[in-house]
Amino acid sequence: MIQAQSQPGPTPKLVLVRRIAIAGLMVLALGGCNTIKGWFGGKKDKEAEPAELTDFTPSATVSKLWSVQAGKGEKRLGVRQRPAVADGRVYAAAVEGGVRAFDLRTGKSVWHYDSELPLSGGPGAGDGLVVVGTLEGDVIALDAATGAEKWKAKVSNEVISAPAVGNGLVLVHANDGRVSAFDAATGERRWFWTKELPVLTVRGNASPTVGPGYVFVGNDDGSVTALSMSDGSELWSQAVGQAEGRSELERMADVDGPAVLDGTTLYATSYKQQTLAIDAPSGRPLWTKDNGGVGGLGLGSDRLVVSDPGGTVWALDRSTGAAMWQQAALVRRNLSAPAVQGDYAVVGDFDGYLHWLKLSDGTLAARTRVGGEAVLAQPVVADGILIAQNIEGELTAFQVK
């Protein structure tokens, strides 16, 4: 989904209305979104249809551990809501229905925080907090043990990505490009940093990635920026996707998935189908590869996995960026970003299917369906368990052997 960025002046609510209206008109331009039969007098193009799923002999066994309802999900908002896992609990938010905590292994309900606000960003979890954002720019911090409300704050625009918690701060990336840091104990704002936005962007924002003394932010102009945790000062900025092209559509290069930090190496991927490895302390590029996607990446022991906007899944060598394999059996199925579960990469699709691919060679290993609704958010893996959330707010946990 595309959103247009307004010029300074309108109120946040008016900006939101304009974005939703323009996004609705322009959604057909993005790969993965279905065209409407009969428009412009043409017939439905077979080549633009999602790839049909073909039979294969499974080489892995997937077991469903539990399935619960987290509330009424995002449906067509395009915010890619996903759960968070910390200390043996799964935390999930829904646009309607508040925030819920479940036991990771059993799915048993632990607590429920009810809210009438439209929860869209989050949850983020850490340091004893669970934090969510709303379509109205609210930030709500809850006690991770009990679900009791600790504090509320306000930011300048809707929050459609998960806040990050670390180093005594809660970091919130709003949809107008501003990153705000709040004191984790009190909710007092410590600093903010703003990035100018392009005219058109992909619907979504990258959650901040916390490092030792740094926070890394993926931006809608295709860059990643390192900020000082102490005061929000900019330490470096590096382009991941080059915003090139004759039109605003062609120039869209959003980094909308969270960057992944492993040791001193930061990995980020962009809608412009480019992936970059960066030396995190200096911002120096280590390698770049012309394969990537908007929703983030999955990290394995020796490779990372991305799904590009067309639906091809790629495995790239972590050291060099060299392509190790590609899997094109799922093209045009509007794939989620991949997660890595053991020896497998896992992606969701527009029809509610989860697909397990062998990390070794990309072959399809298993497939199952999650409630029949789209899985657009990157699944989450913790303690060997994969949790996927679909757009109706259904949360399902799986093991694989």
N, C-alpha and C positions, 0 to 999 in steps of 0.2 A: 504494500500500500504506500502511496506517495502522499506527503503532506507539503503544503506550501508555507513558507515562512513569511509572516506579515512584517511590514515596516513598523518602527517604533510608534507608539501612540495609542492603539486600541487597548482596552482592558483585557485581562487574561481570559475572561469568559468569552468575549467577542473574538479574540484570537482563536480560542478553541473551536468556536462555531465555524469560523472561516476555514480552519484547517480540515475539520471533518467534512464540510461541504465540498471543498476542492478535492480532498482525497477521494470522496465518493465519485466525483466526475472523472478523475484521472486514474482510478485503480486499474482500469483495463490496460494501461500502458506497461505494467510490470509483468515480467515473466512469472509464471506460477499462478496468476490470477486468471480465471476463466473468462473468455470472451462470450458475448451474448449472441446466440444464433439469430441471424436475420438482420443484424445491424449492417448498414451500408449496402443492403441488398445482396450480400454474399452468403454462401453456405458455410457451415462450420468446417473449418480447416482441420482435416485429420492430423496433419503434422503438428498442429498446436494443441492437440488433446493430450492429457496425461498418459504416460506409458501404461499399458495394461500390465497387470501383475501376472506373471507366468509361474507355472508350477516348477518346483525344484525339490530335490531330496534334502530335507533338513540334516545338517551335520551337528546341530546343537539343540539341546532341549531347554525350552523356556518354561518356567513355572510361575504362575501368578500367585503371589503371597497374600495379597489383599487388595481391596478396592473400596474407596470411600468417596463421599461427595463433600467438596470443600465449600460449596455454595454455588450461586449462579455465576458462571464464568464470563470470560471476556467476549465471547461470540465473535462479532466482526470488528471489534475495536482495534485489533492488530497490535496489542501490547505484549504479546508472548509471555503471559504470566507463567511462572515456574515456581516450584517449591524451593525451600532452603532446608538444609539438614545440619543440625549441630547437637552434639551430646546425646546421640541416640534418639532424637526426635525429628519429625518432619513437620515443618511449618508451612502452611499454605494459606493464601488469601484469594478471595474472589471479589468480583466487582460488586456483587450483592451477597451479603452473608458473613462479612467480617473476616476474622483470622482464626484458624484452628491449628491445634497442635496434636500430632498423632505419634504413637510409638512406632519407631522405624521398622521393627521386625513383625509386629502384629497388626498394625493399623488401628489399634485401640485408641479412642479419643482420650486426650489428656486434659485439654481445656478448650474453651471457645470464647473469643472476644467478639461481641456483637457490635456492629456499627452500621449506621444508616448512610455513611459516606461511601461514595463509589471508589473502592480500593482498586488501584490499578498498578501501582508500582510496588514490587516487593512480593514476599517479604525478604529482608536481609536479616541475617542472624549472626550473633557473636557477642562475646564478653557479657553474657547474661541478658542480652536484649534481643527482641524481635522488632523490626522497624518496617513500616509500610508507608507508601505514599498514595495520594488520591488524585482523581481527575480534576479536583478543585485546588490542588496545590498544598494540601495538608500533609504533614509528616507526623506519624503516630508511633511512639516508642512504647513497647510493652515489656513486662517482666517475662523472661523466657520460661521461668519455672511455673508461673501461675497464670499468665495472661493478663495480669492487672496493668492498667494504664499507668505509665510512669510520667510521660509528658507529651505535649503536642507543640508543634511549631508550624510555621507557614513559609512557603517558598513562592517564587515569582510566577510559576506556571505549573501545569499539570506534571505529575510524576509518573512516568510509565516504565521506569526501570527500577530494579531493586536497589535500595540504599545499601551502602557498605558500612560495616562496623569494624573499627580497629584503632589501636593506639589512643584510646580514650575519646574517639570522635565518631560521629555518625555523618557520613558523606552522602549527599543527595544530588543526583544529576537531573535537573529539571528539563522539560522539553524545549525551553528557550535557550539552551546551551549553558546555563549557569550551574556551577557546582557550589553547593553550600555545605559548610562544615559546622556541626553542632556539637556542643559538649555532651558526651554520652550520658553523663549523670544528671545534668540539669536541663538539657535542651536549649541552653543559651547558644546563640550563633557566635562562632569564633571568627570566621572569615568567609568570603565568597570569591569566586573567580568566574569570569564570563568569557565565552567564546562566540564570536560573530558567526551567524549561520548562513549557509547558502540559501538561494531563493527556493529551491526544491530539495526535499530530503526524503529518504525512506522512513516510513512510520516506525519509530522505535528509538531508543537511546541505549548507549552502553552503560552498564553499571560500573561504578568506579572499582578499580583493583588496588588493594592496599598492599604496600610493601614496607620494608623497614625505613621509616622516615619519609616515605614517598607515597603519593597516590597517583595512579595512572588512569587517564580519562580518554576514552575513544570519542572522537568528535564527528559531527555530521559533514565536515569538509574533507574527510578522509585521513585525518591526522590523529596521532596519539600524543598526549601531552603529559609530562611528569610535573607534578606540583609538590611543593614542600608541605608536609603534614602540619608543620608548626604555624605557618602563616599564609599558605595558599599561593606563595610566590611561584612563578613559572620557572622551572629548571631547564627544561628542553622541550622541543616539539619536533615530531618526525612524521613525514607523510607516509602513510601506508598505501592508500589508493590515490593515484594521480587524477585530479578532477579535470579531465581533458574531454573535449568534444565541442561540437558546434552549437548544441542546444543545452538547456538546463537539465533536461532528462539525461542526455549523454554524459553530463559532467557529474552526476550523482556518484559519490564515492564513500558513503557513510561507513564509519566503523561503529556498528550498532551492537556488536557482541562484546562482552567483557574481555579485555586482554588477559592472557594467562601468564603468570610469573612463575618461573621455575629456576630457583637459584638466583643467578644474576641475569638470566635471559628472559626477555619479555616477548611473547608471541601475540600478534594481532592480525586480524583479517578484515577485509572490506568488501562492500557491495561491488566495487570495481573489479572484483575477482583477482585481488592481489593480497598476498600474505607476506608478512615481514617478521623476521627475527631481529631483535634489538638488544644491544647491551644496555641493561636497565640503568645502571648508574650514570652512563655518559650520553645515552640516546644514540649511540653509533649503530648504524645498520650492520647486521652480520650477514644476512642474505635476504633476497626478495624473490618471490615466485609469482607468476601470473596465473595462480589458481587461488580462489578464495570465495568467501561468502559473507553475507551481512550479519548472520546470527551468532557468530562465534565459532569456536573450534574445540575439538576434543584432543587431549594430549595422552599419548601412549609412552611407553618406555623409550622407544627409539624413533617414533614417528608421531606426527600430528595429523588430524583428519579434518577436512573441511567439506562442506557441500556448497557448490556454487549456485548462483541464482537460477540456472537452467535445470538443476537437479542431478548433476553428475557429482559423485562423491570421490574425493581425492585423498590419498595418503602421501604425505611429504616427509622426507627425511629431516629429522630435527636438527641435524648438524649442518646440512647443506641446502635444504629446501628442494632437493631433487625429487621428482615424482616417482613414487614407488609402485603405485597402481592407480587405476581409475575404474569406477563402476558406473555405467550409464544406464542400468536397467530401470532406474527410478526417475528418469528425466520428466520434467514438467509436473511433478507430483508435489510441488511446493514444500520441499523438505525442510525440516528443522535443522538447526546446527547439530553436529554429531556429539554424542557422549561416548566415552570409552568404558566398557564394562569387561574387565578381564582381557580375554584375547579377542574381543569383538568391538567394533564400532556400531553404534545404534543411532538411527535417525527415525523421526516420525514423519508422517505425511498428511496431506489435506483430507484423506478419507479415514483417518483414525488408525492407520496401521503403524506398527513399529517394525523396523527391519534390522536384523542383526547381520553384520558383514564381518567376515574374518579379517582381522588386522593383518594377517600374513600376506593375503593376496586379494582381498576385496570381494571374494565370492560370497553370495548370499548363503547364510547359515540357518536362519530361522525367521519366522514372521508371526505376528499375532496382532489382534485388533483391540483397541482401547475404546470401548463404548460407542464406536461408530461415528465419532466427531473428530475434527481435525486436531492433530497434535502439532502445533506450530512452535512451541517453546522447546528449547534444548532440554532433554531429559537430564536428571541429576543422579549421580552414582555415589553411594556412600556405603562402606563396609560390604562391598560386593553386591549391594542391592540397587537396582535401577528404579527410579520413580519418575513417572510421566504424568503430566497434567494436560488434559484436553481443553478445548475452548468452552466446554460446558461446565468446567470446574470439577470434572471427575479425576480423581487421583488414584493411580494404580501402581503397585510395586511388583517387580519381577526379579527372579534369580535365573541364571543361565549356567548350564553345564555342557 
